[in-house]
Amino acid sequence: MRIFLFLLLFISAFSSAQDNKTTQMDPYIQNKGKPLPAVRPEDKVKIIHADEFKKDTKYEGSQYMVGHVQIEHQGSILYADEVIIYNDQSLVKAIGNAKLQNADGSVITAHEMEYNGVTQKGVAKKDVVLTDPKQTIKTDILYYDRLANQAYFNTGGTIYEGQNVMYTKSATYFLNTKMIDFVDNVKIDTPDYIIDGVNIKQNQNTKVAEFFGPTTITNRANPKNRIYTERGTYRMETKEAFLTKNSKIFYNDKILTGDDMYFNNITGFGKATGNVTLDDPIERRYLKGGYGEIFQKKDSAMMTKSPYAVKIMEKDSIYFAAEKILSYQRPDSADITIKKSFLRAYKKGRIYKSNAQGRADSIAFNETDGIMHMYTKPILWSGEKQVTGDKIEAYFNTKTENIDSLKVIGNAFAISKVDSLNLKDEFNQVKGKFMTVYYQNNEIKEARVVGNAQSIAYVDDVDQETKQPQRIGITLSTCGIIGALFEETGLQIISCSIGANSDTYPMSKIEPEKKKFSDFNWNTKDRIRKWQDILVDSPNYEEIKYSSDNELFNKAQEAIDKERAKEEAKKPKRVKK
């Protein structure tokens, strides 16, 4: 754009004595009554060549030169078929094959060029091409303001910059800062990406583009991978985007949003801060948190700062929370063309499903196969039943979206409230080294315990006269393998094999401490009862207080104690002599 400066200088030198005439010039360069500036000696130009000098009525009596006209000023040369000088307005017009060549190699060509030495404004018209070492601009009309040191066009134009091409209706080029201000719709086409926006500023020195309106950066190789923002910055050389308003990063069929975002198109790394959401429509899952990172090439993501994830299901979604959540995809070991999706929740992991809630130090979920692993002090609730162990594996039916079974590995322990409608301290219990739990109609129905299996089961029967349930007592069982059936109000031991030993005690003869195993761990304080409970480390509910019913045992003990006292009283007393 600096080539306009030379055009302005040599025009000022033509303010010599000629007839005062007027002409119809472009309104942009019209003189508005300002006096002509004095021509300095250093502003004078040299006419190198013209085939002919004329002065007639063709241009209202103004002098003009025709035929291979060449005018030089400080190393810059203007070429044209005709050059007309209008002295009274200090106007110059070059017609036909107009070309202004700068000493540094930059060139502007057009069918016509006009300049006003007073307003110091110029215009080039018809097939305008401006080239310099950094770019080439093509447009139909190009305006230049020497005082503001800027040029612009508003009739549509194309800017070529190396391998990049910019298409826009209107643009202003600021010579001092090398900034191009694109107004209205603009398209920047590069070998790797396409930028579409409505208000973009680009610095030709720093290669930084700023976005001030809805803008999309689309990956040419994979158009589904793109960036959308309404305010942001893009570094074209490093392909880094900094986004600050209503922004979205689309990658691998996923969508990342946040208040402040960053993405590197080369490395595929992105991050977001504040109200972060990572949506995965194909997996029907989204993550939310205060901070998130994505790794496009590894197809993985990480979320922290109170993160949680939701696996959307038709009837019953699953909610996850922890201090950190990871999601990623990996090729199937059996078929690398198939990708499997995984979700991991680290440190204080929590899950919620309407029929299953759990806690563990970490949770790993294979979404594709429907297998969930719970590590380090896992605890799973289902209705009024609780399962704990060293590790719990949950198996989901991917078609029905329900839990089919659980595997509890190491110190397996299942507890069920005898009657969920009362607050009696009565719990059925079964434990052992390993346990498999089976679901039926979304509820725990059966358990098979292997290795040092033990159970405590309350036994009821129906009174034949009243037809009401009547407590018989408690059965204590130890076996190598136990099969237990969880019924509505009880635990039925359906099998007890390998070293079986089973005894039923009436309520009057079982000691209170035998009603529970020593490691009994029923937890009501940390239990997740609604999905919002996963958003905190623990809902910290008030512990439920259960009342113990030892009346029959206490009466029996009193009777025994009385009988024992009577027997003691009958014994002869020893008297010291």
PLY file of the C-alpha trace (Angstrom):
ply
format ascii 1.0
element vertex 577
property float x
property float y
property float z
element edge 576
property int vertex1
property int vertex2
end_header
0.00 0.00 0.00
2.95 2.34 0.39
3.01 2.76 -3.38
0.16 5.24 -3.05
2.55 7.57 -1.19
4.64 7.95 -4.33
1.56 8.58 -6.41
0.61 11.41 -4.06
4.05 13.00 -4.17
4.48 13.16 -7.89
0.96 14.61 -8.31
1.75 17.53 -6.02
4.65 18.44 -8.33
2.29 19.04 -11.23
0.71 22.07 -9.56
2.31 24.43 -12.15
0.65 27.23 -14.14
-2.13 25.89 -16.38
-5.62 26.88 -17.39
-8.11 26.65 -14.54
-10.64 24.03 -15.63
-12.91 21.65 -13.79
-13.87 18.03 -14.38
-16.07 15.31 -13.00
-13.78 13.18 -10.75
-14.54 10.50 -8.16
-16.43 12.11 -5.21
-14.03 10.47 -2.79
-11.11 12.68 -3.90
-12.99 15.97 -4.49
-11.41 19.18 -3.19
-13.71 20.80 -0.61
-12.41 24.34 -0.86
-9.03 23.84 0.73
-6.17 25.96 -0.70
-3.54 24.23 -2.80
-0.41 23.35 -0.83
2.88 24.88 -1.88
5.02 22.62 -4.02
8.36 21.91 -2.39
11.45 21.37 -4.57
11.88 17.84 -3.28
8.30 17.05 -4.36
8.95 17.81 -8.01
8.81 14.88 -10.39
10.55 14.10 -13.64
8.76 13.34 -16.87
10.80 10.55 -18.39
8.84 10.00 -21.56
5.65 10.76 -23.42
5.04 10.23 -27.13
3.02 13.43 -27.29
1.97 16.45 -25.17
-1.51 17.81 -25.88
-3.89 20.50 -24.75
-7.31 20.66 -26.36
-10.99 20.27 -25.56
-10.80 16.50 -24.97
-10.26 16.99 -21.25
-11.82 20.46 -20.82
-8.67 22.17 -21.99
-6.39 20.47 -19.48
-2.91 19.41 -20.54
-2.43 15.71 -21.07
0.30 13.37 -22.24
-0.29 10.35 -24.43
1.68 7.34 -25.60
3.97 5.37 -23.30
3.86 7.99 -20.58
6.46 7.53 -17.83
6.79 9.80 -14.81
9.42 9.23 -12.15
9.67 10.37 -8.53
12.33 9.25 -6.08
12.71 5.86 -7.74
8.99 5.23 -8.34
7.62 5.30 -11.86
4.08 5.80 -13.13
3.24 4.25 -16.49
0.03 4.94 -18.45
-1.34 5.42 -21.94
-2.56 8.91 -20.94
-1.97 11.23 -17.98
-4.19 14.33 -17.47
-3.36 17.18 -15.08
-6.19 19.37 -13.72
-4.35 22.23 -12.06
-7.22 24.18 -10.56
-8.13 21.29 -8.29
-4.65 19.75 -8.20
-6.13 16.66 -9.79
-4.28 14.04 -11.77
-5.78 11.21 -13.76
-3.94 8.31 -15.43
-5.89 6.33 -18.07
-5.15 3.07 -19.80
-2.72 0.44 -18.55
-1.96 2.54 -15.50
0.91 1.14 -13.46
2.76 2.55 -10.51
5.99 0.75 -9.71
7.75 1.34 -6.43
11.51 1.11 -5.96
11.11 -1.82 -3.52
9.23 -3.83 -6.13
5.65 -3.21 -5.03
3.29 -2.42 -7.89
-0.28 -1.25 -8.47
-2.00 -1.67 -11.80
-5.44 -0.48 -12.91
-7.30 0.85 -15.91
-7.50 4.30 -14.27
-5.90 6.17 -11.37
-7.04 9.49 -9.85
-5.49 11.65 -7.17
-6.24 14.97 -5.43
-3.17 16.74 -4.12
-5.27 18.87 -1.76
-7.31 16.19 -0.05
-4.40 13.76 -0.49
-6.82 11.06 -1.48
-6.49 8.71 -4.43
-8.50 6.05 -6.19
-7.62 3.26 -8.63
-10.41 1.80 -10.79
-11.15 -1.19 -12.98
-9.21 -4.43 -12.59
-7.09 -3.06 -9.76
-4.17 -5.23 -8.68
-1.85 -4.23 -5.86
1.21 -6.38 -5.17
3.94 -6.05 -2.59
6.37 -8.53 -1.03
3.69 -9.79 1.38
0.44 -9.86 -0.57
-1.58 -9.18 -3.69
-4.89 -7.34 -3.59
-7.39 -7.54 -6.43
-10.51 -5.39 -6.53
-12.53 -3.17 -8.84
-12.06 0.11 -6.95
-9.35 0.84 -4.40
-9.40 4.05 -2.29
-6.45 5.60 -0.51
-6.18 8.30 2.15
-2.63 9.58 2.64
-3.45 11.61 5.76
-5.02 8.60 7.49
-2.38 6.40 5.87
-4.90 3.76 4.91
-6.54 2.20 1.87
-9.81 0.38 1.47
-12.29 -1.11 -0.95
-16.01 -1.79 -0.58
-17.00 -3.35 -3.89
-15.59 -6.78 -3.15
-12.02 -7.95 -3.41
-9.50 -10.75 -3.05
-6.26 -10.68 -1.08
-3.58 -13.26 -1.84
-0.97 -13.84 0.84
1.33 -16.71 -0.03
-0.89 -19.80 0.01
-3.69 -17.94 1.79
-6.55 -16.27 -0.06
-8.98 -13.79 1.52
-12.36 -12.95 0.00
-14.35 -10.01 1.31
-16.76 -7.29 0.24
-15.09 -4.55 2.22
-11.65 -4.15 3.79
-9.45 -1.36 5.15
-5.66 -1.60 5.20
-3.78 0.48 7.79
-0.28 1.07 6.49
1.30 2.05 9.79
0.20 -1.04 11.73
-0.12 -3.39 8.74
-3.61 -4.25 9.97
-6.40 -5.29 7.61
-9.92 -4.65 8.90
-12.45 -6.89 7.15
-16.04 -5.68 7.42
-19.16 -7.73 6.67
-18.68 -11.26 5.38
-15.10 -12.43 4.91
-13.59 -15.77 3.93
-9.92 -16.67 4.50
-8.93 -19.75 2.55
-5.69 -21.55 3.51
-4.30 -25.00 2.62
-5.28 -26.36 6.05
-8.38 -24.46 7.13
-11.09 -21.98 6.08
-12.13 -18.97 8.17
-15.61 -17.50 7.67
-16.66 -14.44 9.66
-18.39 -11.08 9.60
-15.87 -8.79 11.27
-12.19 -9.79 11.31
-8.98 -7.83 11.78
-5.71 -9.35 10.65
-2.18 -8.06 11.26
0.03 -8.82 8.27
3.22 -8.55 10.34
2.24 -10.78 13.27
-0.13 -13.00 11.25
-2.70 -12.67 14.01
-6.43 -12.45 13.24
-8.95 -11.03 15.69
-12.64 -11.94 15.55
-15.35 -9.48 16.58
-18.41 -11.37 15.36
-19.64 -14.87 14.56
-16.67 -16.70 13.03
-16.00 -20.32 12.04
-12.60 -21.94 11.47
-13.08 -25.16 9.52
-10.52 -27.92 9.07
-10.16 -28.50 5.32
-9.22 -32.20 5.64
-12.14 -32.93 7.99
-14.85 -30.22 7.80
-16.63 -31.69 10.84
-13.66 -30.53 12.93
-14.14 -26.80 13.34
-14.11 -23.87 15.75
-16.92 -21.36 16.30
-16.59 -18.14 18.27
-18.05 -14.65 18.51
-14.93 -13.08 20.00
-11.42 -14.43 19.79
-7.91 -14.41 18.34
-6.23 -16.77 15.89
-2.48 -17.03 15.32
-2.18 -18.16 11.73
1.43 -19.28 11.81
1.07 -21.47 14.92
-2.62 -22.23 14.25
-3.62 -21.40 17.83
-7.08 -20.11 18.70
-7.93 -18.08 21.84
-11.70 -17.84 22.29
-13.63 -15.70 24.77
-17.31 -15.48 23.78
-19.96 -18.08 22.89
-17.29 -20.44 21.60
-17.40 -24.08 20.56
-14.73 -26.54 19.46
-16.03 -29.38 17.28
-13.70 -32.39 17.04
-14.13 -36.13 16.47
-17.94 -35.71 16.59
-17.66 -34.06 20.03
-18.31 -30.46 21.13
-16.32 -28.54 23.77
-17.70 -25.28 25.17
-16.58 -22.91 27.94
-16.19 -19.27 28.94
-12.52 -19.05 27.90
-11.07 -21.56 25.48
-7.86 -22.46 23.65
-7.18 -24.84 20.77
-4.07 -25.74 18.78
-4.90 -26.98 15.28
-1.43 -28.55 14.91
-1.24 -30.59 18.12
-4.98 -31.06 18.55
-4.77 -29.93 22.20
-7.53 -27.75 23.59
-8.65 -26.47 26.98
-11.56 -24.55 28.45
-12.20 -22.72 31.71
-15.51 -21.76 33.30
-18.85 -23.53 32.65
-17.11 -26.20 30.61
-19.17 -28.82 28.77
-17.91 -31.67 26.59
-20.80 -33.13 24.63
-20.53 -36.48 22.83
-23.80 -36.97 20.89
-22.74 -40.31 19.41
-21.97 -41.81 22.83
-24.96 -39.95 24.26
-22.80 -38.65 27.08
-21.64 -35.25 28.29
-19.14 -33.98 30.86
-19.35 -30.75 32.85
-16.85 -28.99 35.11
-14.87 -25.85 35.81
-11.84 -26.84 33.71
-11.40 -29.25 30.83
-8.76 -30.44 28.36
-9.12 -32.34 25.10
-6.57 -34.30 23.08
-7.96 -34.64 19.56
-5.29 -37.00 18.22
-5.61 -39.35 21.21
-9.40 -38.96 21.19
-9.40 -38.31 24.92
-10.53 -35.62 27.34
-10.10 -34.66 31.00
-12.39 -32.64 33.28
-11.65 -31.20 36.75
-13.00 -28.59 39.19
-16.19 -30.27 40.42
-16.68 -32.34 37.28
-19.52 -34.74 36.58
-20.60 -36.85 33.63
-23.99 -38.02 32.42
-24.48 -41.13 30.32
-27.85 -40.52 28.70
-30.13 -43.53 28.47
-33.68 -43.86 27.21
-35.23 -44.61 30.58
-32.58 -44.26 33.27
-29.39 -42.22 32.81
-26.19 -42.79 34.81
-24.43 -39.91 36.60
-20.72 -39.91 37.53
-18.67 -37.50 39.64
-15.15 -37.37 41.11
-12.23 -34.98 41.49
-11.13 -35.82 37.94
-12.99 -37.48 35.06
-11.39 -38.88 31.91
-13.10 -40.00 28.72
-11.36 -41.66 25.79
-11.78 -44.07 22.89
-9.56 -47.00 21.96
-9.66 -49.53 19.10
-11.13 -52.91 19.96
-8.34 -55.47 20.41
-10.34 -57.96 18.36
-11.25 -55.52 15.58
-9.27 -52.28 15.25
-11.96 -50.80 12.99
-14.28 -50.67 16.01
-13.73 -48.05 18.69
-14.69 -48.58 22.29
-15.51 -45.73 24.66
-14.32 -45.50 28.25
-15.03 -43.22 31.20
-12.91 -42.98 34.35
-13.60 -41.11 37.57
-10.59 -40.64 39.87
-10.57 -39.89 43.59
-13.85 -39.96 45.50
-15.78 -41.39 42.57
-19.57 -41.39 42.84
-22.30 -42.79 40.60
-26.06 -42.51 40.54
-28.66 -44.58 38.75
-32.23 -44.90 39.93
-31.72 -48.51 41.03
-28.01 -48.39 41.88
-25.86 -45.80 43.63
-22.23 -46.14 44.54
-18.98 -44.73 45.83
-15.34 -45.76 45.36
-11.93 -44.14 45.19
-11.97 -44.68 41.41
-14.50 -45.89 38.87
-13.79 -47.17 35.35
-16.67 -47.65 32.93
-16.46 -49.41 29.57
-19.43 -47.71 27.92
-19.34 -49.89 24.80
-19.46 -53.24 26.61
-21.36 -51.98 29.66
-18.78 -53.03 32.28
-18.04 -50.84 35.30
-15.14 -51.40 37.73
-15.14 -49.85 41.21
-11.76 -49.81 43.00
-10.68 -49.16 46.61
-13.39 -49.28 49.28
-16.30 -49.55 46.84
-19.84 -49.48 48.14
-22.97 -49.98 46.07
-26.56 -49.43 47.19
-29.63 -50.81 45.52
-32.93 -50.19 47.24
-32.43 -51.09 50.89
-29.50 -53.35 50.04
-25.80 -52.58 50.27
-22.82 -54.37 48.73
-19.15 -53.77 49.62
-15.83 -55.46 48.88
-12.26 -54.85 47.77
-13.45 -54.46 44.16
-16.87 -54.43 42.52
-17.61 -55.09 38.86
-21.05 -54.18 37.50
-22.31 -55.63 34.23
-24.92 -53.67 32.29
-27.17 -55.00 29.57
-26.42 -52.53 26.75
-29.82 -53.17 25.15
-32.05 -52.83 28.20
-29.63 -50.37 29.88
-30.12 -52.18 33.20
-27.64 -53.86 35.53
-27.64 -57.61 35.05
-25.16 -58.62 37.74
-22.32 -57.67 40.07
-19.06 -59.39 40.87
-17.53 -58.59 44.24
-13.89 -59.60 44.58
-12.32 -59.82 48.04
-14.12 -59.29 51.37
-17.51 -59.42 49.69
-20.32 -58.31 51.98
-24.01 -57.82 51.18
-26.50 -56.33 53.65
-30.26 -55.91 53.28
-32.73 -54.27 55.62
-35.22 -56.84 56.84
-38.11 -54.41 56.63
-37.55 -51.04 54.98
-40.76 -49.70 56.51
-39.49 -49.67 60.08
-36.44 -48.48 61.94
-35.68 -51.75 63.69
-32.05 -52.73 63.90
-32.59 -55.86 61.78
-30.35 -56.68 58.80
-29.86 -59.80 56.70
-26.19 -60.34 55.89
-24.10 -62.56 53.67
-20.33 -62.43 53.19
-17.34 -64.30 51.84
-14.24 -64.00 49.65
-16.11 -63.66 46.36
-19.69 -62.87 45.52
-21.83 -62.75 42.39
-25.03 -60.72 42.69
-27.86 -61.11 40.17
-30.52 -58.51 39.40
-34.12 -59.10 38.48
-36.51 -56.30 37.53
-33.79 -53.75 38.44
-33.46 -55.09 41.98
-30.93 -57.37 43.67
-32.51 -60.79 43.67
-29.87 -63.44 44.28
-26.31 -63.80 45.53
-23.80 -66.63 45.27
-20.91 -66.43 47.73
-17.75 -68.49 47.39
-15.00 -68.93 50.01
-15.58 -68.75 53.77
-19.20 -67.95 53.09
-21.27 -66.83 56.07
-24.77 -65.51 56.50
-27.09 -64.06 59.10
-30.71 -64.40 58.05
-33.87 -63.46 59.91
-36.44 -66.22 59.61
-40.20 -65.57 59.53
-43.19 -67.80 59.09
-46.89 -67.17 58.61
-49.11 -67.73 61.61
-51.80 -70.16 60.53
-54.47 -68.46 62.63
-53.71 -64.76 62.10
-52.15 -65.23 58.66
-49.57 -62.65 59.74
-45.79 -63.10 59.53
-44.28 -64.32 62.77
-40.63 -64.14 63.68
-39.10 -67.55 64.24
-35.54 -66.49 64.85
-32.18 -65.95 63.16
-30.23 -68.53 61.16
-26.44 -68.41 61.24
-24.74 -70.31 58.43
-21.14 -71.01 57.46
-20.36 -72.84 54.22
-17.83 -73.07 51.45
-20.49 -71.79 49.03
-23.77 -70.07 49.86
-26.67 -69.38 47.53
-28.97 -66.68 48.89
-32.26 -65.36 47.60
-33.26 -61.80 48.52
-36.99 -61.71 49.05
-39.21 -58.77 49.81
-38.72 -58.95 53.56
-36.09 -61.57 54.06
-33.03 -63.48 52.99
-33.57 -67.11 52.07
-30.56 -69.39 52.06
-31.33 -71.69 49.16
-28.07 -73.61 49.25
-25.20 -74.11 51.67
-22.51 -76.55 50.59
-18.94 -77.61 51.38
-18.49 -77.78 55.12
-22.02 -76.61 55.75
-22.99 -75.60 59.27
-26.31 -73.92 59.85
-28.22 -73.21 63.09
-31.42 -71.32 63.75
-31.72 -69.49 67.07
-34.99 -68.22 68.49
-34.95 -64.51 69.30
-34.86 -65.30 72.99
-31.61 -67.24 72.68
-29.43 -65.24 70.25
-27.04 -62.75 71.74
-27.27 -59.16 70.36
-23.63 -59.19 69.21
-24.33 -62.26 67.05
-26.97 -60.43 65.04
-24.24 -58.65 63.08
-20.85 -59.59 61.74
-17.93 -57.78 63.33
-17.26 -55.83 60.13
-20.89 -54.76 59.68
-20.74 -51.41 57.82
-24.26 -50.22 56.95
-23.81 -46.59 55.72
-26.64 -44.06 55.63
-24.51 -40.92 56.00
-22.75 -41.13 52.62
-25.51 -42.83 50.67
-26.43 -41.14 47.38
-30.21 -40.78 47.26
-30.63 -38.36 44.34
-28.35 -37.52 41.43
-27.47 -34.10 42.84
-25.80 -35.88 45.78
-22.87 -36.82 43.51
-21.94 -33.13 43.20
-20.39 -33.16 46.70
-17.89 -35.52 48.31
-20.63 -36.72 50.62
-24.23 -35.58 51.12
-23.45 -36.01 54.82
-26.94 -37.12 55.73
-27.80 -37.52 59.39
-27.15 -41.09 60.41
-30.35 -43.09 60.75
-30.84 -44.33 64.29
-32.21 -47.86 64.50
-33.84 -49.28 67.61
-32.69 -52.64 68.86
-35.34 -55.16 69.94
-33.73 -57.45 72.52
-36.80 -57.78 74.72
-37.19 -61.56 74.35
-33.50 -62.18 74.85
-33.37 -59.89 77.87
-36.40 -61.59 79.45
-34.86 -64.98 78.82
-31.59 -63.82 80.37
-33.46 -62.46 83.39
-35.17 -65.78 83.85
-31.87 -67.60 83.53
-30.23 -65.24 85.97
-33.08 -65.77 88.48
-32.84 -69.53 88.20
-29.09 -69.31 88.57
-29.53 -67.15 91.65
-31.94 -69.69 93.19
-29.49 -72.48 92.58
-26.74 -70.46 94.14
-28.97 -69.77 97.15
-29.54 -73.48 97.72
-25.85 -74.23 97.95
-24.49 -74.52 101.52
-22.58 -71.54 102.72
-19.02 -72.05 103.88
-18.37 -70.44 107.26
-14.93 -69.49 108.46
-13.99 -70.93 111.79
0 1
1 2
2 3
3 4
4 5
5 6
6 7
7 8
8 9
9 10
10 11
11 12
12 13
13 14
14 15
15 16
16 17
17 18
18 19
19 20
20 21
21 22
22 23
23 24
24 25
25 26
26 27
27 28
28 29
29 30
30 31
31 32
32 33
33 34
34 35
35 36
36 37
37 38
38 39
39 40
40 41
41 42
42 43
43 44
44 45
45 46
46 47
47 48
48 49
49 50
50 51
51 52
52 53
53 54
54 55
55 56
56 57
57 58
58 59
59 60
60 61
61 62
62 63
63 64
64 65
65 66
66 67
67 68
68 69
69 70
70 71
71 72
72 73
73 74
74 75
75 76
76 77
77 78
78 79
79 80
80 81
81 82
82 83
83 84
84 85
85 86
86 87
87 88
88 89
89 90
90 91
91 92
92 93
93 94
94 95
95 96
96 97
97 98
98 99
99 100
100 101
101 102
102 103
103 104
104 105
105 106
106 107
107 108
108 109
109 110
110 111
111 112
112 113
113 114
114 115
115 116
116 117
117 118
118 119
119 120
120 121
121 122
122 123
123 124
124 125
125 126
126 127
127 128
128 129
129 130
130 131
131 132
132 133
133 134
134 135
135 136
136 137
137 138
138 139
139 140
140 141
141 142
142 143
143 144
144 145
145 146
146 147
147 148
148 149
149 150
150 151
151 152
152 153
153 154
154 155
155 156
156 157
157 158
158 159
159 160
160 161
161 162
162 163
163 164
164 165
165 166
166 167
167 168
168 169
169 170
170 171
171 172
172 173
173 174
174 175
175 176
176 177
177 178
178 179
179 180
180 181
181 182
182 183
183 184
184 185
185 186
186 187
187 188
188 189
189 190
190 191
191 192
192 193
193 194
194 195
195 196
196 197
197 198
198 199
199 200
200 201
201 202
202 203
203 204
204 205
205 206
206 207
207 208
208 209
209 210
210 211
211 212
212 213
213 214
214 215
215 216
216 217
217 218
218 219
219 220
220 221
221 222
222 223
223 224
224 225
225 226
226 227
227 228
228 229
229 230
230 231
231 232
232 233
233 234
234 235
235 236
236 237
237 238
238 239
239 240
240 241
241 242
242 243
243 244
244 245
245 246
246 247
247 248
248 249
249 250
250 251
251 252
252 253
253 254
254 255
255 256
256 257
257 258
258 259
259 260
260 261
261 262
262 263
263 264
264 265
265 266
266 267
267 268
268 269
269 270
270 271
271 272
272 273
273 274
274 275
275 276
276 277
277 278
278 279
279 280
280 281
281 282
282 283
283 284
284 285
285 286
286 287
287 288
288 289
289 290
290 291
291 292
292 293
293 294
294 295
295 296
296 297
297 298
298 299
299 300
300 301
301 302
302 303
303 304
304 305
305 306
306 307
307 308
308 309
309 310
310 311
311 312
312 313
313 314
314 315
315 316
316 317
317 318
318 319
319 320
320 321
321 322
322 323
323 324
324 325
325 326
326 327
327 328
328 329
329 330
330 331
331 332
332 333
333 334
334 335
335 336
336 337
337 338
338 339
339 340
340 341
341 342
342 343
343 344
344 345
345 346
346 347
347 348
348 349
349 350
350 351
351 352
352 353
353 354
354 355
355 356
356 357
357 358
358 359
359 360
360 361
361 362
362 363
363 364
364 365
365 366
366 367
367 368
368 369
369 370
370 371
371 372
372 373
373 374
374 375
375 376
376 377
377 378
378 379
379 380
380 381
381 382
382 383
383 384
384 385
385 386
386 387
387 388
388 389
389 390
390 391
391 392
392 393
393 394
394 395
395 396
396 397
397 398
398 399
399 400
400 401
401 402
402 403
403 404
404 405
405 406
406 407
407 408
408 409
409 410
410 411
411 412
412 413
413 414
414 415
415 416
416 417
417 418
418 419
419 420
420 421
421 422
422 423
423 424
424 425
425 426
426 427
427 428
428 429
429 430
430 431
431 432
432 433
433 434
434 435
435 436
436 437
437 438
438 439
439 440
440 441
441 442
442 443
443 444
444 445
445 446
446 447
447 448
448 449
449 450
450 451
451 452
452 453
453 454
454 455
455 456
456 457
457 458
458 459
459 460
460 461
461 462
462 463
463 464
464 465
465 466
466 467
467 468
468 469
469 470
470 471
471 472
472 473
473 474
474 475
475 476
476 477
477 478
478 479
479 480
480 481
481 482
482 483
483 484
484 485
485 486
486 487
487 488
488 489
489 490
490 491
491 492
492 493
493 494
494 495
495 496
496 497
497 498
498 499
499 500
500 501
501 502
502 503
503 504
504 505
505 506
506 507
507 508
508 509
509 510
510 511
511 512
512 513
513 514
514 515
515 516
516 517
517 518
518 519
519 520
520 521
521 522
522 523
523 524
524 525
525 526
526 527
527 528
528 529
529 530
530 531
531 532
532 533
533 534
534 535
535 536
536 537
537 538
538 539
539 540
540 541
541 542
542 543
543 544
544 545
545 546
546 547
547 548
548 549
549 550
550 551
551 552
552 553
553 554
554 555
555 556
556 557
557 558
558 559
559 560
560 561
561 562
562 563
563 564
564 565
565 566
566 567
567 568
568 569
569 570
570 571
571 572
572 573
573 574
574 575
575 576
